[in-house]
Amino acid sequence: MSDRNFDDLAHRFRNRIYGGLKGDIRLAVLNRDMAPVLAEREGELHIVDAGGGQGQFAMDLAGAGHRVHLADISAQMLEQAAAQCALRGLEGRVTLVHKSLQELPDQRELCNADLVLCHAVLEWLAEPRQALECLQKLLKPGGYLSLTFYNRRALEYRLLQRGSFRQLDRNIESSNWGGHPGSLTPQNPLLLEWVEDWLAQVGLEVVAHSGIRCFHDFMTPHIREKLPAAAIVDKELAYSRVDPYRQLARYIHLLCRAPL
């Protein structure tokens, strides 16, 4: 298994990942979870977005006055990020870095960050635990890591719902969960307990834990279309920190802190 480069699918991300109700839920959870961190740190923050793609959340932080390094292995993703920077007038606050996540600690200007973002990246890597070691090296003492990853329990439950027992057993046996080459289902969805253990090993403390899309993906399109989008977002926020709902969320968000 090798790390996934999204040059071939960059054009699909804005609509499939960032846009629409899915994107609204994602941003609502991230903004809620990150609010205390941004409130406690006065002035300009040094932020690194590792595997940031088009950098929607990072762009918002740059627009709020912070200094952002947005790094990605995909040149196509960075081209789209550059277009967004120009459109929003953020060229002076966002620096684009064409590097893999594993190369970032070697870039001196990226280290000693107040905040590192790593959103929906680990599940596409051959060695996700190693990636957490790299991310930890970027943080200043007391710095924060905002980490989201695709939840394997949610994928297992979807296959169980569909009665796709053979596919589920085959995926578990092969440890390869990815779909066809153009699929946005990751090759290596992660279990929460794995990630929590890896974070503890690299010395990062989890200070907040939320689910992203706890019930949205289980609703039928007919029901979703009948309800106001704002009502769905509000309920997602309300249940995003409540078990068992967050245990079945499509993505998990962990906000972590490096020791002082």
N, C-alpha and C positions, 0 to 999 in steps of 0.2 A: 504494500500500500504506500502511495506517495502523497504528499501534500497537494491539495486541490488548488489550481489556479483558475480564476473565473474570467479570463480573457474572452472565452467563447460565450459566456452568458451575461456579460456586464449589462447588455441592453435590457435584460429582463428584470433586473433587480429593482429599478425605480418603481415599477408597477406592482411586482409580485411581493417585494419585501418592505419597501419604504412607503408605498402608496396605500390608499384605501383604509378600511377599518382596521386591518391587521397592523398597519403602521401607526394608526392613532392609538391603539391599545399599547403597543410597544413603547411609544414615546410617553404616554401617560404614566406607565409603571416606572420607566427610567427617571422621568422628571420628579416623580414623588420620592423615589428612593434616594436620588442624588441631592435633593433640596437641602438636607441638613449639612452635607459636605460643603456645598457651595456657600451656604450661609456662614459657616464657621471660618472659612478662609477669605480674608479680606484682600482686595487688590487683584492683580493679574495672576492667574494660575498658569503654570507650565503643564500642558496636557499632551500626552502621546496617545494617538489612536492606532493601535496595532492591528493590522489587517482591517483597516477602516473602510475599505471599499470606497463608496461615494461619499461617506462621511456625514450623513444627515445629522446625527446627534452632535458630532464634533463641530459641524458648521454652526449649529445653534449656540454652542459654547463660545466659539470664536466671535459670533455676533454679539454675545454678552460681554465681550471685552477681554477674553482670555487668549493666550498664545498657544496654538495647536500645531503639532507635527502629526500629519496624517500619513501613515505608512501602509503600503500594500505591495504584494508581489505581482499584482495584475496591472500592466500598463494601461489596459483599456479602462479599468476602474478609475485609475488616477486621471485619465483624460476627462472622464465625466465629472470627477471631483473638481478638476481645474475649471471646467465650464461653470460649475455651481459657484466656485469662489469668485469668478469674474462677474457672474450674474448678481451676486450678493455684495460685491465690493469688499471681499475679505482677503484679497491677495496679500495684504500687509500683515495679516494675523495667522494665516494658514501656510505652512510649509509642507510641500508634498515630498515624500520619501519613497523611492522605488526600491524597496528592500523586503526580504522575507522577515517574518517575525523573529526567526532565530538569529538574524544578523543585527537586530536593533541594539542589543547591549554593547556592540562594538562601536556604535556611533556616539561619541562623547556628548554631543549636543542634545541627545535624547535622554540621557541619564539624569538622575536627581529630579524626577518628575513629581509634581504634586498629585497628579491623577493620571492613571493609565486606563484606557478603554480597550476592551477586547470582547467584541460583540459578535457572536455566531461565527467563531473562527476555530475553536478547539476541535469541534466535531469533524472538521475537514482535514485534520492533521494526522500524520502517521504516528507521531509521538506527542500527544497532548500534555503529558506530565512534564516533559522536557520544556515545552513551551511555557508552562507556568514558572519554571526556574528562570527563564529569560525575562519574563514580565516582572518578576520580583526584583531582578537586578536593575530595572529601570526606575524603581521607586525611591524617593527620598525617605528617610526615617519618618514614620507617621503618615506617609503618603497612602493614597487609596487606589485600589484596583476595582473597576466596574467590569464584571465578567458575566456574559450570557452564553449559554450553550443549549443545544438541542437535546431535549429530554428523552432518553430511550424508553422510559416507562410510557410516555404518551404514544410513541410509535408502536410499542407492543400492544397497548390497549386498542389502538386503531385497527391493527391487524386482527385482534381478538373479536372486535365488534363486527368486522367483515367476515369472520369465519375463515380467515386466511391462515389456517393452522400450519399448513405445509410451508408456506412462505416464512412464517415466524420461526419454525424449527430450522429451516434452511439458513436463515439470517443468523440465528444464534450459533449454529454449528460453524458457519464460515466466518463469523465476525465481520461481515460486510453487508451493511444495511442499505447501501446506495441503490438507487433505481437505475434507469437507463442513463446514458451519458449526458442527456440534457436535463436530468432531474435535479430538483433542489432539495431532495431528501439526502441528508449527509451520509457518508460512508461509515462514520464512526460515532453515532449518537451515544451520549454519555449518561452514566448513572450518577445521581447526586452523591451517593456515598463514595464513589471513586474520587470525584472532584474535591469533596470536602477533605478526604484523606490526603490528596496531593497538596492542597493548600496548606494543611497543617505541617506537612513535611518541609515546605519551603518557608514556613514561618509567618504565614498570613492568617489573620483572624477574620472570620466572617462576622460582620456587624449588621447585615440585613440580608434577608432571603425572601424573594418573591417569585411567583409564577407569572409568566406572560402568556396570555390566551389560555386561561384555565378552562373555559367552557365554550368559547367562540367556535372552535373547530368541530365541536360535537353538535352544534346546532344545525338544523337543516337550512339550506339557502332560503326556503320559503319563510321560515320563522324569522331569520335574520333580516330579511327585506321588509318585514312588517313592522319591525321595531325601530325607534329612533337610534341612530348610531351613538349619540351621547349617552343614552340609557345603558347600552351594552358596555361602553367604556366605563361608566360609573360602577356597574356591577362587577366588571373585571377587576377594577381597583379594590372594591370592597372584599372580594374573595381571594385576591392574589397572595395574601399572607395567611390564609386559612387552610389547614389540612382537613380533608384529603384533597381539596381542589387543586392547590398548588402542586401537589405531588404528580398530577396528571397534566399539568400545563405543557404546552408545546415547547416553550423555552423556560429556562430557569435563570433568574438574575441573582447573583451573589455580589454584594458589596463587601470588599475586604480591606483590611488596613494592615500596613507594615508596622512592626514594633518601633517605638521611639528609642 
